Amino acid sequence: MAPDPFREVLEQTAELAAGYLETLESRPVFPSASPEQLREALGGPLPEEPSDPQRVVSELAAAADAGIVAMGSGRYFGFVIGGALPAALAADWLTSTWDQNAGLYAGGPSASIVEEVVREWLVELLGLPAHVSAGFVTGTQMAHVTALAAARHHVLAAAGWDVGSDGLQGAPPVRVLAGEQRHVTLDRALRLLGLGRPETVGADGQGRMRVDALREALGKGEGATIVCAQAGEVNTGAFDPLPEIADLAARADAWLHVDGAFGLWAALSPRLRPLVAGVERADSWTTDAHKWLNVPYDSGIVLCAHPDSHRAAMSVSASYLIQDEGARGVRDQVDWVPEFSRRARGFAVYAALRSLGRSGLVELVERCCAQAQRFADGIAVVPGVELLNEVVLNQVLFRFADDARTESVLRHVQEGGRVWMSGTTWGGRRAIRLSVSNWQTGEGETDLAVEVFRAAAGAVPAPPPQASRRR
Ligand SMILES: *Cc1c(COP(=O)(O)O)cnc(C)c1O
């Protein structure tokens, strides 16, 4: 019998992976290797001859190690990242192993059915209407593209225009309104869809869309309209006032889209649910599984209250395909997403939801928020720190006396490697943002983050008085 070409390399890889994960507790959160060092380690001429797979994998792991960010560590607080739950990571391995082309039911029946199951679970967990359709895409940005394509189809159809066949040239104008603190991916989605830059609606000091500004903006026009609201601003975690926005959108006959990349998960928790009150009245929603659900990258989800418009905007057919949905009532994923050939993304989401269960999901979300509050309480009393946000969710925003000091303390912390978080600009000034979105972040990690900042604030000399902020 021929030797099994897979078993040895997969067993070796499981060892390498487990070994890596065991270093997450101790390794520097951000690597110190330079681009030149990484090019040196990973580069070289394209090999002329084949290499043994075990050797390829072990050499890759060794060479890449110096440039790997410990994003899965409980000490990583940057951007809004999340970690990988063990079951989700393992299911992701199986997804590659099974290597289904999950565009059609015929490309992998289990991949299709698992998406059906996840759709039902999500809709129930998030408290959305039972008929809502779902698509599993790379991230919230592509979920925006999908949702807003459905919106574009829907509002133009209501204006008597078929954008699918006649395109946008000569179409009735589509107004798109979005908050001042919208996420940049919303703009890119609109740009890809030929809808251009949205009309900006003013926001308050926490980044929430102002209801009076939306009312005024809506009053200035009519016709096909899309309103984009946000559940969870990326710096502050703030939620737009969804009940009032839903009222205004309904009165204007507008499509209401909600970016809930991480904030939508607040819906799971009875304690946090009031933050998203009214969210079920939207027409479309986007969220990420690779952030707070702790599914490995990449994994985003689009949900839509108008399955017909969702499908009309995405569906594709060709004579050589085997499309089953109509005939057998099964799901062909190409009908719900922009991709054609695609990864079977449902498996890892399914595994994450199953491994946590309802109580585990609530616990994950609430614990991350509790840690954010704990960090905020700790950092607020570090000398020189100004807390900038109301900590309503899992995000904390703060700064030091001036931009130079904020930057230098942050750099000191980042280079120290014990915890890592990212900077931002808020209200025209530099700030530091902490996000707690990992199942492994507990009090130990949170207290360490406070301690690291306290030490950095002491170690970094304050700028001389004349360099400080002009009044
Ligand atoms: C992360 C994020 C996005 C973009 O999500 P991707 O998964 O990176 O495409 C959009 N909106 C908000 C609020 C986010 O936090």
The ligand as an ORCA input file, in Angstrom:
! r2SCAN-3c Opt
* xyz 0 1
  C     -14.541     46.010     11.461
  C     -15.677     46.855     11.079
  C     -16.121     46.916      9.758
  C     -15.407     46.206      8.645
  O     -15.464     44.820      8.831
  P     -14.519     43.844      8.018
  O     -14.905     42.516      8.544
  O     -13.122     44.230      8.358
  O     -14.806     44.010      6.572
  C     -17.221     47.684      9.481
  N     -17.860     48.367     10.442
  C     -17.457     48.351     11.721
  C     -18.226     49.119     12.740
  C     -16.352     47.583     12.091
  O     -15.945     47.547     13.366
*
